[in-house]
Amino acid sequence: MGWSTTTRADSFFAASDAPVQWDNMFSSSLGGGSAPIPICEVPELESAAKRVVEIAMGDQRFEQSISLLSRGEPGSQRRRDQIEFEYVRFIGDIIARSEAVGASSDDDLLAIYLLLEKARFAEELKGDLLVPIALTALDLDQSLKLADGLWIEPLDEDMQRARAASTLYSERISAFVIAAATHAIVQEDFKIHNRNLFNRRFRTPEIDLTQVDRVIQCLHIASQRDTGYAQAIMRPFDWADDWMHDLPAVWEIGQYHRYPDDFDNGGWNREKVLVPKAEIELVPRLFAGLSDAPPNVGLAARRMIRAVLRTDDEDKTLDATIGIEALMLGNRDRDELTHRMAQRAAAVLSSDGYKPAEIYRLIKKVYEHRSAIVHGRASKRSEIQVGEYSHPAQDVGAMLLRLLLVNRLLTGTPWTPESLDAQILNALTRAD
């Protein structure tokens, strides 16, 4: 099977076989003749709307929770009309959801109402943070725990449909990149402030994605796949802003271009190649190692992903070499930095079966390329010979950084630049 291309085709006109649009069924004072049933023909609804308007006009907090737009209306009557309009649509949402899920009893309707009420009046909302992993298919048919309250889970069909992005409004972030995900990173018991409903609904909040970024780093370290994410959503606990027919409630936190630009070039049309189980099973170990690692290792992992996201040769090389320096240089290193890093990298990767002399040569070549960039002498297509083949210099740097991170995070006793120097000296002593 190919990638999911589930998107939402927003339109002002519903298809003939679409469910009834109950939030457009009743016309309020503001709605005029745009809906088939004036609320004056439903006395109970008209009475309730008038009561809600009166309460809202005397209670600013209540008004802001019932109406997203009334505070921006000039004049008292325009505010009243807007409050009434949004309240009538609110009732339409309850009717639509009850019809979609077959709710009919008073208790069923109350349960639906309470979910909507909490979304509007609670000062803090909770749920699971879901970040789909873009264009990175995993051979994983059940959830994989990474740490307490953090896991990777498959996206089922209902969630794919509920989180679908609109093709009508997509700009920088392609709705098809958002759709092309098979699994999501999940952070449990995520909290969001809800003191201002307008801001929460229409402005992207600042949220901490450190854990998510670390998982992405570990997935790349384990698999060498270019990866990232384009969307963050919340799976609500006992609240909902609204629903799409009978699908689960979701709240879209925001869209993010934290994936390689190449994904935008029809990446969803390419063959879907699974990351094998053996590589996926490394991710929890890598995550634990990276979470406990000192700051220099975290910096190296962040620079590794930046190199993945770069399109410019110079930027990619600089990111990769900064990451290598963070791992290989000690606090007291001053002179002959490249020589020291090359020696240490050779010592590290020799334990993984790589020839020390070859690793030493590759590090030196990558840093020659870095020096050429810094001094404006870099060729547009600088390449380095690796075995029988030539590869772009920036890719060799990124590859070396990844190999060093794999060794550092999975080794039984994590090494430091100083311990590597001691290892080299011990080897020289044995040779004597």
Buried (B, 14 or more C-beta within 10 A) or exposed (E): EEBBBBBBEEEEEEEEEEEEEBBBBBBBBBBEEEBEEBBEEBEEBBEBBBEBBEEBBEEEEBBBBBBBEBEEBEEEEEBBBBBBBBBBBBBBBBBBBBBBBEBEEEEBBEBBBEBBBBBBBBEEBBBBBBBBBBBBBBEBEEEBEBBEEBBBBBBEEEBBBBBBBEBEEBEEBBBBBBBBBBBBBBBEEBEBEBEEBBEBBEEEEEBEBEBBBBBBBBBBBBBBBBBBBBBBBBBBBBBBBBBBEBBBBBBBBBBBBBBBEEBBEEBBEBEBEEBEEEBBEBBBBBBBBBBEBEEBBBBBBBBBBBBBBBEEBBBBBBBBBBBBBBBBBBEEBEEEEBEBBBBBBBBBBBEEEBEBEBBBBBBBBBBBBBEBBEEEEBEEEBBBEBEEEEBBBBBBBBBBBBBBBBBBBBEEEBBBBEBBBEBBEEEEEEEE
